[in-house]
Amino acid sequence: MKMMQLPVNKTRDIILLFFITLLILLFRRYDAFTNPQFWAEDCLIIFDQAVRFGFKSLFIPYSGYLFMLPRLFAVLFNSVSISYLYIPLCYNTVAFLITFLVSYGLYESASFMNLKHK
């Protein structure tokens, strides 16, 4: 007796993955979505240097490290003249999208590894 296999609906799976990622991040830090704010070195170092130095701030090390991704988005948000009130919300949105893209990459790699239940 053969088992009937369900058809693959990739759009449904991606939407479901989007909401699962959103729920996990909401469960982890609900206040980051309801009350976004700068955290640690985001405002005092990264965003301040993006305002003062612009694109050159991408190459200024902080504690011996180059924080390229946060600085890149700080320069981007500063260059498109987003109100400073909404910059933390933009940071959170970008962090969510990056997390979703990582989870999507894991989802896609499951098909390469021939996993039965992704």
N, C-alpha and C positions, 0 to 999 in steps of 0.2 A: 504494500500500500504506500503510495507516494504522498509526501506531505505537500500541501499547497503553499507556495511561497507568495507573500504579499508583494504587490508592485512597489517599486522604490519611488517615493515622492520627495525629491530633493528639496524643493521649495518649502514643503511642510517641515522637513527636518531642520533646515536652516532657521526658520522662524521659531521653531521649538527651542533650538540651541540658543537663539537670541534671548528668549524669555527665561530660559534656565540660567544663562549667564547673568541676566539682570536680577533675577531673584537671589542668586548666590551673593552678588555684590550688595544688594539691598539688605540681605540678612547679615552680611558682614559689617557694613557701615551704613546704616540707614541715615544717620545725620549728615553724611557727605552729600546725599541727594537732597535732603530737605533744607539744610543750612550749609551750603558750600562756602568754604573759607580757605585762605592760604594756610599751608602747614609747614612748619619747620623752616627750611631754607628757601622755600618757594618765593616768598615775598621779599624778605630781607636781603637775600643774595641774588637769586636767579632773576626774578622779575625786575628788581632794581637795576641790576647790571644790563639787562636787556633794554631798559628805558635809557640809561646813561650812555651805553656803548653801542647799542644796536647790534648789527651782525657780528661785530668783533667780539661780543660777549660769548659767542659759541666756543671760542678758543681760550677763554680764561679759566684756568683750573680752580677748583674749590676743594680743599683738603687733599690735593694731589690727584684729583679725578676730573675728567671732562664730562659733565652731565649734558650730553649732546641733545637728547630728546626733550627734556624739560626746557632747556634753553632755546631750542629750535621753536617750540610752541610759544614760549614767552615772546620771542622776537616776532613770530607770526601774528600773535594776538595784538602786540603793540603796534605793528605796522598797519594793521587794518583798522586801527582806531576803535577797538572795542572798549566800552566803558570799563573802568577799573572795577566797578561793582560786579560785573559779569565775568571777569577773568577766572575766578575760582570755579565757576560753573563750567566754563570752557575747558579748564584743566580736567575736571571730573568727567566731562563728556568724552574727551580724548582718551582718558584712562580707561573708560568703559569700552570704547571702540577698540583700543589696543587689546584689552582683555578678550573681547569678543573675537577679534581676528586670531588670537592665539588659540582660543578654544575651537574656532573653525578649522585652523590648521591641524589641530589634533584630530578633529572629526574626519578631515580629508585623509590624514595619514592612516587612519584605521582601515580604510579600504585597500591601501597598498600592503598592509600587513595581513590582509585576509581575515580580519576579525569578524566573527559572526554577528555579535551584538555591539554596535558602535557605542 
